[in-house]
């Protein structure tokens, strides 16, 4: 069994909510985790304070969609 297929998608999404990119690191995507996390932090640092919540939600939504697509493509490859 592939190591990434046994990992919980819900746990990965939860980790991304706590710290952007952490869910990717958990799933084994080190490059995407580091670059994505750094990009999200840069976006948040350059956002106006009144837009922080919207920026946080938007970047996390993009990461969740990407993680779901990644997970479904990995499941399809393992079949």
N, C-alpha and C positions, 0 to 999 in steps of 0.2 A: 504494500500500500504506500502511496506517495505521502510524504510527511505533511504537505500542505493540505491534502484532502481531509486529514483527520482533525484539522484545526477548526475551531468554531468561528463562523462568519460573524455571529453576534458579538463574540468577544473582540474580534478585530475591529468592528464598527465602534464598539464602546471605547476601545483604546484610542481610536482616531478622534473621538469626541473629547477625550481627556487631553491628549497631546497629538496634534496633527502629525501624521506619518507613522505613529507608533503601531497602528494596525497593520500597515504594510510590512514593517519590520517583523512583526509577529508572524505574518504569513510567509516570510522568507524573501520578500522583495526589498532588498536593502537599498538599492539605488533609488527606486521610486519613493521609498520611505524617507530617506534623507533629503532628496531633492524636493519632494512634495512638502515635507514638513518645513523646510527652509523657505520655500515659496509662500506657504500659508503664513508663516511668521512675518515675512517681509510685507505681505499684503496687509496684515493686521497692524504692523508698526506704522504703515503709511496711510492708514485709514483715519478719518476724523473720528473723534471719540463718540459722536452720536451715531456713527455708522458701524461701530465695532460689532454689534450683535448681528446685524444683517450680513456683514462680511464673514463673520464666523459661521453663520448658518449656511451661507452660500458655498463657502469652500468645503465645509463638511458634507453638504449635499452632493457636491461633485465627487468627493472622495468615496462616499457610500455607493453612488452609482457605478463608479469605476471598480470598486471592490466587488460588487455584485456581478459585473460583466466579467471580471477576471476569474471569479470563482466558477461561473457557469462555463467559461471556456475551458478551464482546467478539468471540470467534471466531464465535459464532452470529450476531451483528449484521453481521459482515463477509461472511457467505455470501449 
